[in-house]
Amino acid sequence: MNAGKRRVALVGAVLTAATVVAACGSGQVGQVGGSSTDNKKLVLIPGVQAEPFYISMQCGAQEEAKKLGYDLNTQAPQKFDPSLQTPIVTGVLASKPAAVLIAPTDDKAMASPMQQLKDAGIKVVEVDTSLQDKSIGLASISSDNEQGGRKAADTLAQLVGNKQGSVLVLNTIAGTSTTDARAKGFEDEIKKYPNLKYVGAQYTNNEPAQAAAKVSATLSSTPDLIGVFATNLNTGEGAATGLRNAGKVGQVNLVGFDASPNEVEDLKSGSFQALIAQDPASIGRKGVDAAVAAVQGKPVGPREVQTDLIAITQQNLQQNQKYLYRTSC
């Protein structure tokens, strides 16, 4: 082989070696960011920490991730607030998990940080809450929240019977997709009952103390208040406190959403007359299934997946134990 041919062969060998090294360094040819099928890291970002609904969701997600051979890490903000959730998303970007399951705390404000996850090659699955922008999350797993609101209205109407009076909705934070849907379902359904006057929804900033204060103020301004629908567990617990403080327990029918330990105890004691319970563990499991399918390049399934809800009263509490929320896994 002459000198010119040897130089050409040497250059070709170097280029081939560089290509192999580059491919090995990427983890898997053709994969970018956190999307490699060798990456077994999942992150769950709930709406808020230490809330039984999200703990129950975490438990279901952890069990499913373990079963499928993945590691799930949970990071939650101290409050249901996009300004607190956004830095968590930014921090997760650096760890490059294969997928992130997230309950966005605002249906608009969280779009930009979640888009950063997608742009980094990380699969994004919405659990519980969702964005208005449907192009970011590959799947959205939640309860049928409008159905839950309708179920709350029907349940309250059954509790009241033929009595006439006013009914109030306590919502959490404007822009929260789940609770806004519950309030809408309730508002639409309550129109079927002419003996019940809907006096509108009030926001509590997801704070039990504010919910209690709103109930107290409404009792003063609306003497014929006969029913309250609280759209999540914090507003429900606060509403129960407000009715206790006013001596109106049992006189004003309280329908809550969710089935936290405190709410269940309040149902047993009569502070609540009914609870509309979700199945958060199922949401967590289905969220992991969608995330893993996406990571493995398999069909994710329907983009929108909705789980059922059930109305729990003192009479059917015993047979619906599986819907009660947990405080630890």
Backbone bond lengths (Angstrom), bond angles and torsions (degrees), N, CA, C in turn:
res aa  C-N    CA-C-N  psi(-1)  N-CA   C-N-CA  omega(-1)  CA-C   N-CA-C  phi
1 M - - - 1.473 - - 1.527 108.36 -
2 N 1.379 117.61 128.40 1.454 118.70 -178.80 1.515 111.15 -77.05
3 A 1.338 117.24 173.43 1.477 121.99 -174.25 1.514 111.58 -63.17
4 G 1.359 117.82 -39.22 1.475 120.07 -178.53 1.510 111.61 -63.46
5 K 1.348 115.88 -42.77 1.468 119.41 -179.79 1.518 111.65 -66.97
6 R 1.368 115.53 -36.55 1.480 118.44 178.84 1.524 111.02 -63.14
7 R 1.337 116.89 -38.73 1.473 120.32 179.79 1.528 110.78 -65.22
8 V 1.338 117.14 -42.46 1.468 120.93 178.54 1.522 111.07 -62.40
9 A 1.336 116.19 -43.71 1.471 120.16 179.54 1.507 111.59 -63.23
10 L 1.359 116.75 -39.47 1.463 121.00 -179.25 1.521 111.11 -65.54
11 V 1.337 115.98 -43.02 1.478 119.52 178.32 1.525 110.30 -62.21
12 G 1.331 116.67 -43.48 1.469 119.84 179.41 1.506 112.09 -60.87
13 A 1.349 117.41 -40.16 1.465 120.93 179.56 1.513 111.42 -65.00
14 V 1.337 115.87 -40.91 1.475 119.60 179.97 1.516 110.69 -63.71
15 L 1.354 116.68 -43.94 1.468 119.96 179.53 1.519 111.49 -62.84
16 T 1.333 116.68 -39.97 1.472 120.23 178.65 1.515 111.25 -63.47
17 A 1.342 116.73 -43.77 1.465 120.62 178.97 1.509 111.29 -62.79
18 A 1.340 116.76 -40.28 1.465 120.04 -179.96 1.520 111.01 -63.55
19 T 1.354 114.81 -38.98 1.466 118.33 179.18 1.520 111.39 -64.43
20 V 1.346 116.67 -42.00 1.466 120.62 178.91 1.518 111.14 -62.82
21 V 1.351 116.03 -44.59 1.461 119.66 179.90 1.517 110.87 -61.93
22 A 1.335 116.34 -43.54 1.469 119.74 -179.65 1.518 110.70 -61.55
23 A 1.354 115.76 -42.13 1.460 119.00 -179.96 1.509 111.22 -64.75
24 C 1.354 116.70 -41.83 1.468 119.45 179.42 1.510 110.96 -65.63
25 G 1.321 117.59 -38.46 1.461 120.73 -178.34 1.508 112.69 -66.23
26 S 1.339 117.77 -25.10 1.464 120.19 -177.98 1.510 112.14 -80.37
27 G 1.339 118.28 -7.54 1.467 120.67 179.93 1.510 111.30 90.27
28 Q 1.354 116.81 -42.42 1.461 119.84 178.89 1.514 107.63 -163.02
29 V 1.300 116.96 131.12 1.452 120.58 -178.33 1.522 109.53 -60.05
30 G 1.354 115.83 132.38 1.454 119.82 176.38 1.510 113.92 87.03
31 Q 1.328 119.92 0.54 1.454 122.10 -179.65 1.528 109.26 -109.98
32 V 1.333 116.64 144.34 1.459 120.68 178.54 1.516 109.39 -128.46
33 G 1.361 114.75 161.57 1.459 119.66 175.02 1.503 112.89 53.98
34 G 1.360 115.70 -132.26 1.456 119.72 -175.94 1.508 113.49 -95.55
35 S 1.339 119.40 13.60 1.453 120.08 -169.00 1.525 115.17 -91.85
36 S 1.328 119.56 1.93 1.458 121.30 179.53 1.516 110.90 -59.90
37 T 1.354 115.91 139.30 1.461 119.09 179.21 1.526 111.51 -69.37
38 D 1.337 117.85 -14.23 1.464 120.83 175.82 1.524 111.86 -79.42
39 N 1.317 116.66 -14.15 1.458 122.04 -178.47 1.536 108.68 -81.31
40 K 1.318 117.55 116.73 1.465 122.10 -175.94 1.538 112.35 -106.76
41 K 1.341 116.55 18.33 1.460 120.07 -177.18 1.531 111.20 -96.65
42 L 1.322 115.62 126.64 1.462 122.65 173.22 1.526 108.37 -119.92
43 V 1.321 117.04 147.55 1.464 121.57 175.93 1.527 108.66 -125.84
44 L 1.329 116.26 133.18 1.459 122.93 173.27 1.521 108.31 -107.01
45 I 1.331 117.03 125.43 1.462 122.16 176.93 1.529 107.58 -117.46
46 P 1.341 118.19 92.90 1.472 120.77 179.24 1.536 111.05 -71.16
47 G 1.328 115.03 178.77 1.463 119.66 179.90 1.507 113.74 -75.17
48 V 1.328 116.99 -31.40 1.467 120.76 -178.05 1.529 108.14 -161.84
49 Q 1.319 116.77 150.48 1.454 120.51 -178.84 1.520 111.46 -83.87
50 A 1.315 115.21 159.22 1.471 123.99 172.44 1.523 113.76 62.60
51 E 1.338 117.97 23.24 1.457 121.39 176.73 1.527 108.26 -104.46
52 P 1.337 118.50 127.91 1.464 120.71 -174.59 1.518 114.81 -53.97
53 F 1.334 117.94 -35.98 1.466 119.54 178.34 1.526 110.04 -59.20
54 Y 1.320 116.41 -50.33 1.466 119.99 -176.91 1.526 112.03 -72.96
55 I 1.324 117.04 -29.98 1.472 119.16 174.13 1.525 109.69 -64.51
56 S 1.328 117.35 -42.91 1.460 121.22 178.22 1.524 110.87 -63.12
57 M 1.332 116.66 -39.23 1.459 120.85 175.74 1.527 110.52 -62.64
58 Q 1.334 115.82 -44.27 1.465 120.91 178.75 1.524 110.81 -59.62
59 C 1.320 117.27 -42.75 1.472 120.86 -179.50 1.530 110.60 -60.26
60 G 1.329 116.69 -46.30 1.455 119.80 178.75 1.516 112.22 -63.28
61 A 1.348 116.17 -40.41 1.467 120.88 179.90 1.526 111.13 -66.49
62 Q 1.336 117.16 -42.00 1.463 121.00 179.92 1.516 111.43 -62.68
63 E 1.320 116.40 -44.01 1.463 120.75 -179.32 1.527 110.69 -62.07
64 E 1.345 115.72 -42.60 1.466 119.28 -178.28 1.524 111.33 -70.83
65 A 1.336 117.02 -40.21 1.465 120.45 179.13 1.530 110.52 -61.68
66 K 1.310 117.26 -44.44 1.459 121.33 179.22 1.527 110.77 -61.44
67 K 1.302 116.00 -42.61 1.465 120.96 -179.85 1.530 111.27 -61.15
68 L 1.339 116.25 -34.49 1.460 121.15 -176.85 1.529 112.83 -92.45
69 G 1.353 117.02 0.86 1.457 120.37 176.93 1.513 114.92 84.70
70 Y 1.336 117.02 26.28 1.462 121.81 179.69 1.527 110.48 -117.21
71 D 1.336 115.51 155.47 1.465 122.28 176.16 1.521 108.60 -101.35
72 L 1.333 116.62 128.41 1.469 121.37 -179.78 1.520 109.71 -113.34
73 N 1.330 115.72 125.29 1.462 122.34 175.46 1.520 108.25 -112.32
74 T 1.333 117.22 134.72 1.462 121.21 -178.73 1.522 110.50 -110.72
75 Q 1.330 116.48 131.18 1.453 122.91 176.30 1.521 108.03 -134.53
76 A 1.336 117.01 121.37 1.462 120.64 -174.59 1.524 110.93 -128.60
77 P 1.334 117.41 145.74 1.473 120.38 175.55 1.522 111.23 -72.78
78 Q 1.327 115.51 158.60 1.467 120.06 -179.81 1.521 112.18 -72.31
79 K 1.336 116.79 -25.85 1.454 121.63 176.47 1.526 108.95 -133.58
80 F 1.317 115.39 160.34 1.461 121.75 177.52 1.526 107.35 -78.38
81 D 1.327 115.32 84.84 1.463 120.41 -167.99 1.529 108.49 -151.98
82 P 1.343 118.40 123.39 1.467 119.73 -178.95 1.527 113.54 -61.77
83 S 1.325 117.44 -28.76 1.469 119.36 179.12 1.520 111.70 -69.11
84 L 1.332 117.79 -21.46 1.468 122.33 176.77 1.531 111.50 -95.10
85 Q 1.322 116.74 -27.68 1.461 120.10 -179.69 1.530 111.63 -79.90
86 T 1.326 116.93 -32.93 1.468 120.68 -177.67 1.527 113.19 -58.65
87 P 1.358 120.35 -46.38 1.469 118.74 178.21 1.527 113.44 -61.71
88 I 1.321 117.63 -29.11 1.468 120.37 176.63 1.524 109.60 -66.32
89 V 1.333 116.54 -43.69 1.459 120.38 178.02 1.531 110.08 -61.35
90 T 1.326 116.72 -44.06 1.464 121.28 179.58 1.524 111.12 -61.23
91 G 1.330 116.56 -41.00 1.460 120.58 178.25 1.514 112.54 -66.58
92 V 1.322 116.13 -36.57 1.463 120.73 179.84 1.525 110.65 -65.59
93 L 1.323 117.51 -32.54 1.462 121.41 178.95 1.530 111.63 -52.72
94 A 1.330 115.45 -41.13 1.469 120.11 -176.80 1.522 112.66 -66.87
95 S 1.334 117.03 -29.85 1.474 120.22 -177.68 1.522 112.55 -83.48
96 K 1.344 117.24 -11.41 1.461 123.70 175.06 1.531 114.17 48.42
97 P 1.338 117.55 60.90 1.469 118.62 173.94 1.526 109.81 -70.67
98 A 1.309 116.32 166.86 1.463 120.53 176.98 1.524 110.95 -69.76
99 A 1.336 116.09 -36.10 1.463 120.16 -177.93 1.516 110.20 -153.53
100 V 1.321 114.76 154.76 1.468 122.01 176.46 1.523 108.37 -124.85
101 L 1.332 115.19 128.71 1.460 121.96 170.26 1.523 106.40 -100.57
102 I 1.319 117.72 125.27 1.461 120.01 -173.69 1.518 111.71 -139.24
103 A 1.343 115.04 141.24 1.456 122.52 171.25 1.525 106.92 -103.69
104 P 1.337 118.74 92.03 1.461 119.74 -176.24 1.523 112.45 -59.36
105 T 1.328 115.98 133.64 1.461 121.26 -175.84 1.523 113.17 -84.82
106 D 1.313 117.03 -4.09 1.468 121.81 172.92 1.520 107.16 -152.80
107 D 1.334 116.95 133.66 1.464 119.62 -172.52 1.525 113.51 -75.50
108 K 1.334 117.88 -5.99 1.466 121.39 174.63 1.525 111.59 -118.77
109 A 1.327 116.85 -47.53 1.469 121.14 -172.58 1.526 112.89 -63.64
110 M 1.336 117.58 -28.20 1.465 119.65 -177.62 1.529 113.05 -87.10
111 A 1.333 117.17 -0.71 1.469 119.64 -177.86 1.525 111.59 -64.03
112 S 1.324 117.43 -44.69 1.468 120.22 -176.88 1.528 112.64 -64.32
113 P 1.357 119.53 -50.45 1.462 118.42 177.86 1.527 113.50 -62.80
114 M 1.329 117.29 -34.67 1.471 119.49 178.70 1.525 111.13 -71.39
115 Q 1.330 117.06 -31.56 1.459 120.34 175.47 1.529 110.63 -63.47
116 Q 1.331 116.88 -33.48 1.467 120.60 177.23 1.529 110.89 -62.58
117 L 1.324 116.46 -38.01 1.469 119.77 175.75 1.523 110.23 -60.64
118 K 1.313 115.44 -49.01 1.468 120.50 -178.95 1.522 110.61 -60.89
119 D 1.343 116.47 -43.89 1.466 120.32 -178.60 1.530 111.86 -63.76
120 A 1.333 116.47 -25.62 1.467 120.85 179.32 1.534 112.12 -84.10
121 G 1.324 116.70 3.45 1.465 120.28 179.42 1.510 113.96 84.99
122 I 1.340 117.08 11.75 1.467 122.24 179.70 1.527 108.67 -90.66
123 K 1.325 116.62 129.83 1.460 120.57 178.64 1.532 109.46 -70.92
124 V 1.321 117.10 136.47 1.463 121.84 -176.61 1.527 109.56 -119.39
125 V 1.329 115.99 126.45 1.461 122.36 176.78 1.530 108.05 -126.24
126 E 1.316 116.52 128.67 1.460 121.47 178.30 1.531 109.53 -86.45
127 V 1.317 116.45 134.56 1.466 121.21 175.43 1.526 108.88 -127.13
128 D 1.297 116.49 133.88 1.461 125.24 -179.38 1.521 111.40 75.17
129 T 1.338 118.17 -72.91 1.456 121.21 179.78 1.523 109.80 -101.49
130 S 1.343 116.51 170.02 1.459 119.45 -176.95 1.525 110.80 -149.21
131 L 1.319 115.39 164.44 1.461 122.47 176.42 1.525 110.33 -87.44
132 Q 1.324 115.49 157.74 1.463 119.26 169.35 1.527 110.05 -68.41
133 D 1.337 116.42 -35.46 1.459 121.94 177.93 1.529 108.78 -75.98
134 K 1.322 116.43 113.24 1.465 121.48 -175.75 1.531 112.97 -88.66
135 S 1.341 117.47 2.73 1.464 119.68 -175.08 1.522 113.20 -88.61
136 I 1.335 118.25 -8.20 1.468 120.75 -173.25 1.523 111.73 -93.04
137 G 1.311 117.24 -54.45 1.460 121.16 179.15 1.517 111.62 -77.57
138 L 1.329 116.21 138.28 1.461 120.91 177.59 1.526 111.40 -76.22
139 A 1.330 115.65 -26.64 1.460 121.02 179.32 1.517 108.45 -152.04
140 S 1.304 115.77 155.27 1.460 121.39 178.50 1.526 107.97 -132.61
141 I 1.336 116.05 113.81 1.472 121.81 -176.14 1.521 108.22 -109.73
142 S 1.301 117.38 121.01 1.463 119.55 -178.86 1.527 109.65 -157.54
143 S 1.317 114.64 171.52 1.458 119.68 170.83 1.520 109.05 -72.41
144 D 1.320 116.62 159.17 1.463 121.29 172.70 1.523 106.20 -79.05
145 N 1.325 115.17 87.29 1.467 119.78 -167.98 1.525 114.26 -70.79
146 E 1.331 116.93 -33.66 1.467 117.77 174.98 1.528 109.68 -65.17
147 Q 1.324 116.67 -40.02 1.464 120.30 175.95 1.528 109.85 -59.25
148 G 1.346 116.00 -40.37 1.459 119.79 178.61 1.513 112.65 -62.00
149 G 1.335 116.37 -40.08 1.465 120.26 177.23 1.515 111.69 -65.57
150 R 1.335 116.21 -40.87 1.468 119.72 177.56 1.526 110.73 -64.68
151 K 1.327 115.49 -40.55 1.460 119.63 179.03 1.542 110.61 -63.18
152 A 1.334 116.11 -36.88 1.469 120.27 178.21 1.528 110.66 -64.70
153 A 1.331 117.18 -41.97 1.465 120.54 179.52 1.525 110.88 -64.53
154 D 1.327 116.65 -44.76 1.469 120.12 179.62 1.528 110.99 -63.73
155 T 1.325 115.97 -40.72 1.471 120.17 -179.28 1.517 110.52 -65.81
156 L 1.339 116.54 -43.03 1.468 120.21 178.86 1.525 110.77 -63.23
157 A 1.327 116.87 -40.91 1.460 120.39 179.06 1.528 111.17 -62.85
158 Q 1.321 117.20 -39.23 1.462 120.88 177.14 1.526 111.13 -64.90
159 L 1.326 116.32 -39.64 1.469 119.95 179.85 1.525 111.80 -65.50
160 V 1.330 115.57 -39.32 1.474 120.88 -176.40 1.527 111.40 -76.64
161 G 1.325 116.14 -34.37 1.463 119.33 -176.88 1.512 111.06 72.94
162 N 1.312 116.97 -134.40 1.467 121.38 -177.11 1.524 113.49 -91.27
163 K 1.306 117.53 1.91 1.464 120.25 -179.91 1.523 110.81 -64.76
164 Q 1.312 116.30 149.40 1.455 121.81 177.32 1.523 109.97 -102.06
165 G 1.324 115.85 147.06 1.450 119.11 178.33 1.516 111.62 170.09
166 S 1.317 115.32 179.98 1.456 122.03 -178.00 1.526 110.92 -99.16
167 V 1.343 115.24 150.86 1.468 120.38 177.86 1.528 109.40 -129.95
168 L 1.310 114.92 143.70 1.464 123.14 -175.12 1.522 110.07 -120.99
169 V 1.339 116.59 144.61 1.460 122.11 170.57 1.520 108.64 -109.12
170 L 1.322 116.16 131.07 1.461 122.13 172.08 1.524 107.62 -105.03
171 N 1.334 115.88 111.79 1.457 121.46 179.38 1.527 108.92 -100.94
172 T 1.315 117.27 175.09 1.469 121.01 -174.17 1.515 111.93 -97.82
173 I 1.339 117.11 -86.23 1.455 123.20 -178.09 1.518 107.76 -130.55
174 A 1.328 117.42 128.83 1.463 120.53 178.64 1.528 109.78 -57.76
175 G 1.334 115.99 135.94 1.454 119.85 -178.94 1.514 113.39 97.00
176 T 1.353 117.24 1.35 1.461 121.21 174.81 1.527 107.17 -90.01
177 S 1.325 116.81 112.29 1.465 120.59 -168.65 1.518 112.99 -58.62
178 T 1.335 117.06 -40.94 1.465 120.25 -174.67 1.526 111.99 -68.02
179 T 1.328 116.54 -51.88 1.469 119.01 -175.56 1.525 111.61 -71.78
180 D 1.331 117.81 -30.65 1.460 119.46 174.81 1.526 110.22 -64.66
181 A 1.337 116.93 -38.53 1.467 120.19 178.26 1.530 110.95 -66.67
182 R 1.326 116.77 -38.44 1.473 120.12 178.01 1.525 110.69 -63.40
183 A 1.337 115.41 -44.19 1.469 119.47 179.42 1.524 110.54 -63.06
184 K 1.323 117.10 -39.77 1.465 120.85 179.62 1.527 110.72 -65.32
185 G 1.338 116.70 -45.07 1.453 119.83 178.65 1.518 111.76 -59.24
186 F 1.332 116.06 -42.01 1.468 121.02 178.80 1.526 110.35 -63.77
187 E 1.324 115.51 -48.22 1.470 120.07 -177.33 1.526 111.01 -60.18
188 D 1.329 117.06 -42.02 1.469 120.00 179.57 1.525 111.53 -66.34
189 E 1.325 117.21 -41.68 1.466 121.13 -173.64 1.525 112.57 -76.60
190 I 1.324 117.09 -33.94 1.471 120.23 -175.37 1.527 111.43 -65.97
191 K 1.339 116.54 -18.94 1.466 120.43 178.27 1.524 111.78 -63.99
192 K 1.323 116.94 -18.74 1.466 120.70 -179.94 1.525 112.22 -73.65
193 Y 1.325 116.19 -9.95 1.466 120.28 -173.82 1.521 109.41 -117.96
194 P 1.347 117.24 94.25 1.478 121.08 -174.32 1.524 114.31 -65.30
195 N 1.328 117.81 -18.11 1.469 119.33 178.97 1.525 112.40 -79.36
196 L 1.350 116.85 -8.54 1.459 120.75 -178.15 1.525 110.15 -111.70
197 K 1.311 115.65 124.29 1.465 121.83 -179.41 1.533 109.09 -99.38
198 Y 1.321 115.76 118.06 1.460 121.26 179.56 1.525 109.63 -81.51
199 V 1.332 116.98 120.60 1.468 120.92 -176.83 1.527 112.20 -101.44
200 G 1.327 116.67 11.90 1.455 119.98 173.73 1.513 113.70 98.99
201 A 1.350 113.59 -179.34 1.466 121.40 -179.22 1.525 110.22 -111.90
202 Q 1.316 115.50 145.44 1.460 121.89 175.49 1.528 108.53 -124.78
203 Y 1.331 115.98 142.14 1.465 121.30 -177.19 1.528 110.63 -95.31
204 T 1.330 115.21 142.74 1.469 121.37 -173.95 1.526 113.38 -116.81
205 N 1.349 116.88 1.77 1.466 121.16 -176.31 1.531 111.45 58.55
206 N 1.333 115.29 24.33 1.468 122.35 179.58 1.523 112.80 60.36
207 E 1.330 116.90 28.41 1.461 122.26 -179.02 1.528 109.55 -112.47
208 P 1.343 119.14 122.36 1.466 121.02 179.44 1.528 113.61 -55.85
209 A 1.326 116.85 -37.55 1.467 119.79 -179.15 1.523 110.91 -63.89
210 Q 1.325 116.61 -39.14 1.460 119.40 177.99 1.524 111.18 -68.31
211 A 1.325 116.78 -37.22 1.469 120.34 177.33 1.524 110.66 -61.78
212 A 1.328 116.34 -43.31 1.472 120.71 178.29 1.518 110.61 -61.16
213 A 1.324 116.28 -42.61 1.468 120.68 -179.60 1.531 111.34 -65.85
214 K 1.334 117.06 -39.12 1.467 120.70 179.41 1.535 110.73 -64.66
215 V 1.321 116.63 -39.42 1.464 120.14 178.33 1.528 110.20 -64.52
216 S 1.315 116.12 -44.83 1.470 120.25 179.83 1.524 110.92 -60.20
217 A 1.341 116.47 -44.46 1.465 120.20 -179.28 1.524 111.09 -65.48
218 T 1.332 117.58 -39.92 1.461 120.82 -178.88 1.528 111.15 -68.90
219 L 1.317 116.95 -36.16 1.468 119.62 176.46 1.526 110.74 -60.94
220 S 1.318 116.72 -35.31 1.470 120.43 179.23 1.525 111.91 -72.66
221 S 1.342 116.22 -40.25 1.467 119.93 -176.01 1.528 113.36 -86.75
222 T 1.323 116.14 -19.21 1.472 120.66 -175.49 1.528 109.18 -131.68
223 P 1.342 118.01 81.15 1.469 121.19 -174.70 1.530 114.57 -60.03
224 D 1.348 117.04 -24.31 1.468 119.10 -178.54 1.533 112.38 -92.03
225 L 1.334 117.34 18.17 1.469 120.19 178.34 1.524 109.36 -57.95
226 I 1.324 115.69 123.74 1.457 120.12 -175.10 1.527 112.57 -120.97
227 G 1.349 115.78 -13.33 1.456 118.62 -178.60 1.516 112.83 -156.29
228 V 1.331 115.48 148.49 1.464 122.59 176.71 1.521 108.08 -133.82
229 F 1.332 115.67 133.37 1.458 121.36 171.30 1.524 107.94 -112.69
230 A 1.326 116.46 118.77 1.457 122.62 178.87 1.523 108.44 -102.19
231 T 1.343 117.66 125.70 1.466 121.09 -167.57 1.526 115.25 -81.95
232 N 1.332 118.92 -7.22 1.474 119.17 172.28 1.520 108.97 -155.38
233 L 1.324 116.23 -179.50 1.468 118.91 -171.19 1.524 113.06 -69.13
234 N 1.341 118.67 -36.25 1.468 119.03 179.18 1.521 111.77 -65.39
235 T 1.332 116.73 -43.49 1.462 118.56 178.53 1.522 110.47 -68.38
236 G 1.336 116.71 -34.70 1.464 120.07 178.80 1.518 112.32 -64.76
237 E 1.332 115.87 -46.64 1.461 119.37 179.39 1.532 110.69 -63.54
238 G 1.337 116.14 -39.03 1.458 119.53 177.65 1.518 112.28 -66.40
239 A 1.341 116.32 -41.15 1.461 120.25 179.05 1.522 111.09 -62.47
240 A 1.330 116.76 -40.45 1.469 120.62 178.13 1.524 110.22 -61.30
241 T 1.317 116.90 -40.32 1.466 120.96 177.73 1.520 110.48 -63.44
242 G 1.342 117.18 -43.78 1.461 121.03 179.31 1.514 112.52 -60.74
243 L 1.328 117.33 -41.20 1.465 120.64 179.23 1.527 111.19 -69.36
244 R 1.331 117.04 -37.42 1.472 119.87 176.78 1.531 110.38 -63.40
245 N 1.325 115.77 -44.67 1.467 120.00 -178.93 1.526 111.86 -62.04
246 A 1.339 115.87 -31.62 1.470 120.41 -178.00 1.522 112.77 -90.95
247 G 1.328 116.88 -2.60 1.456 119.87 -177.68 1.513 113.10 68.26
248 K 1.339 116.72 30.27 1.463 121.07 -175.99 1.535 113.39 -111.13
249 V 1.315 116.62 12.37 1.466 119.48 179.95 1.530 109.42 -60.62
250 G 1.317 116.39 128.57 1.460 121.16 -179.67 1.513 112.94 88.56
251 Q 1.336 117.35 -30.45 1.461 120.11 176.83 1.521 110.96 -78.67
252 V 1.318 115.54 -34.40 1.466 121.81 174.40 1.531 107.00 -108.94
253 N 1.322 116.62 119.28 1.457 121.04 -178.59 1.525 110.54 -74.08
254 L 1.319 116.46 126.21 1.462 121.63 -178.45 1.524 109.64 -112.40
255 V 1.322 115.25 118.91 1.466 122.00 174.19 1.528 107.13 -108.76
256 G 1.312 116.10 119.82 1.456 120.85 -179.59 1.514 111.51 -102.90
257 F 1.322 114.40 168.72 1.464 120.75 175.23 1.510 107.03 -117.27
258 D 1.308 116.83 135.78 1.461 123.89 -175.35 1.520 110.59 90.52
259 A 1.326 114.80 172.82 1.467 120.62 -175.89 1.523 109.29 -143.65
260 S 1.332 115.65 60.74 1.465 120.91 176.37 1.528 109.54 -70.11
261 P 1.334 117.61 161.32 1.472 119.09 178.08 1.526 112.94 -54.53
262 N 1.334 117.29 -41.88 1.469 119.71 179.62 1.523 111.12 -64.32
263 E 1.327 116.50 -42.06 1.463 119.76 179.79 1.529 111.01 -65.07
264 V 1.311 116.40 -39.90 1.468 119.39 179.40 1.525 110.52 -63.83
265 E 1.328 116.90 -41.67 1.467 119.60 176.54 1.520 110.86 -62.98
266 D 1.351 116.04 -38.54 1.465 119.76 178.18 1.526 111.20 -68.76
267 L 1.328 117.03 -30.58 1.466 119.95 174.93 1.527 110.00 -66.92
268 K 1.322 116.48 -43.10 1.459 120.61 179.33 1.521 111.57 -62.77
269 S 1.334 115.74 -37.10 1.475 119.70 -177.04 1.519 112.89 -82.61
270 G 1.339 116.74 -12.05 1.464 119.94 179.27 1.510 114.83 98.24
271 S 1.350 118.31 1.62 1.472 119.73 176.59 1.521 110.76 -68.32
272 F 1.345 116.19 -37.04 1.461 122.38 170.75 1.513 107.95 -102.78
273 Q 1.330 115.43 146.85 1.456 119.45 172.49 1.535 111.60 -100.15
274 A 1.342 116.27 -21.22 1.465 119.99 177.25 1.524 109.63 -161.26
275 L 1.337 115.85 155.07 1.464 123.09 174.77 1.524 108.11 -128.90
276 I 1.326 116.06 134.72 1.458 120.80 173.18 1.525 106.16 -96.35
277 A 1.321 115.88 104.97 1.465 120.92 -171.98 1.524 111.48 -95.94
278 Q 1.329 115.21 138.66 1.455 122.59 173.33 1.539 109.20 -93.08
279 D 1.319 115.26 -175.17 1.463 121.67 176.12 1.534 107.35 -127.29
280 P 1.345 117.57 72.15 1.471 120.52 -173.58 1.521 114.25 -62.11
281 A 1.329 117.83 -33.12 1.466 119.71 178.68 1.526 110.56 -62.11
282 S 1.324 116.79 -38.03 1.457 121.20 177.93 1.525 110.58 -66.34
283 I 1.334 117.42 -38.40 1.464 120.85 177.35 1.528 109.72 -61.41
284 G 1.343 116.70 -43.26 1.459 120.73 178.48 1.518 112.30 -62.48
285 R 1.339 116.81 -44.78 1.463 120.47 -179.82 1.528 111.59 -63.41
286 K 1.326 115.90 -46.72 1.466 119.84 -179.12 1.529 111.14 -66.12
287 G 1.340 116.80 -33.21 1.457 120.30 177.10 1.517 111.92 -64.09
288 V 1.327 116.13 -43.05 1.472 120.36 177.58 1.520 110.18 -65.36
289 D 1.314 117.77 -41.67 1.469 120.70 178.89 1.529 110.64 -57.70
290 A 1.337 116.48 -43.88 1.464 120.41 -179.64 1.519 111.06 -66.62
291 A 1.338 116.63 -42.08 1.465 121.16 -178.70 1.529 110.87 -63.84
292 V 1.320 116.98 -46.28 1.465 121.08 -178.31 1.530 110.46 -65.77
293 A 1.314 116.83 -40.34 1.467 119.66 177.08 1.525 110.56 -59.09
294 A 1.338 115.83 -43.27 1.465 119.96 179.85 1.525 110.95 -63.60
295 V 1.321 117.00 -44.03 1.470 121.57 -179.62 1.527 110.77 -61.92
296 Q 1.314 116.45 -38.14 1.464 121.11 -177.12 1.531 112.97 -85.81
297 G 1.338 115.65 2.82 1.459 119.27 178.13 1.507 114.25 74.26
298 K 1.323 116.97 20.93 1.460 122.14 179.56 1.530 109.65 -97.46
299 P 1.327 118.53 163.81 1.465 120.70 176.85 1.531 110.70 -60.09
300 V 1.312 115.94 132.22 1.467 120.84 -178.28 1.520 111.19 -78.78
301 G 1.330 116.63 -25.88 1.458 119.85 -176.46 1.517 109.75 100.35
302 P 1.330 118.37 -165.68 1.467 120.30 -179.47 1.526 111.00 -59.93
303 R 1.329 116.28 142.82 1.462 117.90 179.19 1.526 110.96 -67.42
304 E 1.314 117.40 -39.64 1.461 122.16 -179.62 1.527 109.03 -103.81
305 V 1.322 116.74 119.51 1.461 122.02 176.94 1.525 108.06 -123.61
306 Q 1.312 116.34 123.93 1.463 120.27 -177.53 1.523 110.16 -118.71
307 T 1.318 114.95 134.27 1.466 120.56 179.17 1.524 109.94 -100.94
308 D 1.313 116.61 158.03 1.459 122.00 -174.59 1.526 112.03 -79.68
309 L 1.315 114.59 163.17 1.462 122.45 175.61 1.521 108.66 -126.90
310 I 1.331 115.00 165.43 1.463 119.46 -179.40 1.527 109.82 -142.67
311 A 1.321 116.30 142.52 1.459 121.29 175.52 1.530 108.60 -87.82
312 I 1.338 115.92 121.25 1.466 121.10 -179.02 1.526 109.18 -109.14
313 T 1.319 116.01 130.64 1.461 122.75 175.10 1.523 108.55 -123.81
314 Q 1.328 116.49 176.39 1.465 119.52 176.35 1.515 111.00 -57.91
315 Q 1.326 116.21 -33.23 1.458 120.86 -174.69 1.531 112.75 -71.57
316 N 1.345 118.43 -33.00 1.469 119.24 -176.47 1.530 113.01 -113.71
317 L 1.327 116.57 14.20 1.468 121.10 -176.43 1.522 111.94 -60.19
318 Q 1.301 117.22 -43.96 1.459 121.19 -173.24 1.523 112.39 -62.17
319 Q 1.320 117.29 -39.24 1.469 118.93 -177.08 1.531 112.91 -84.16
320 N 1.323 117.52 1.38 1.469 120.22 -179.61 1.523 112.04 -121.26
321 Q 1.320 116.38 34.29 1.467 121.16 -177.89 1.531 112.63 -61.64
322 K 1.325 117.97 -30.26 1.466 120.01 -175.92 1.528 112.45 -66.34
323 Y 1.332 116.74 -17.00 1.461 119.89 -179.49 1.528 113.07 -89.80
324 L 1.322 117.45 -4.45 1.471 120.00 -178.21 1.525 110.23 -77.67
325 Y 1.326 116.85 137.72 1.456 121.26 -172.32 1.515 112.19 -80.17
326 R 1.338 114.89 158.33 1.463 121.67 -175.98 1.530 110.47 -108.45
327 T 1.326 115.30 159.03 1.469 120.46 176.69 1.525 111.72 -109.67
328 S 1.321 116.31 -4.82 1.473 120.21 175.86 1.529 108.29 -159.22
329 C 1.322 115.66 158.64 1.469 120.19 178.99 1.514 110.74 -94.10
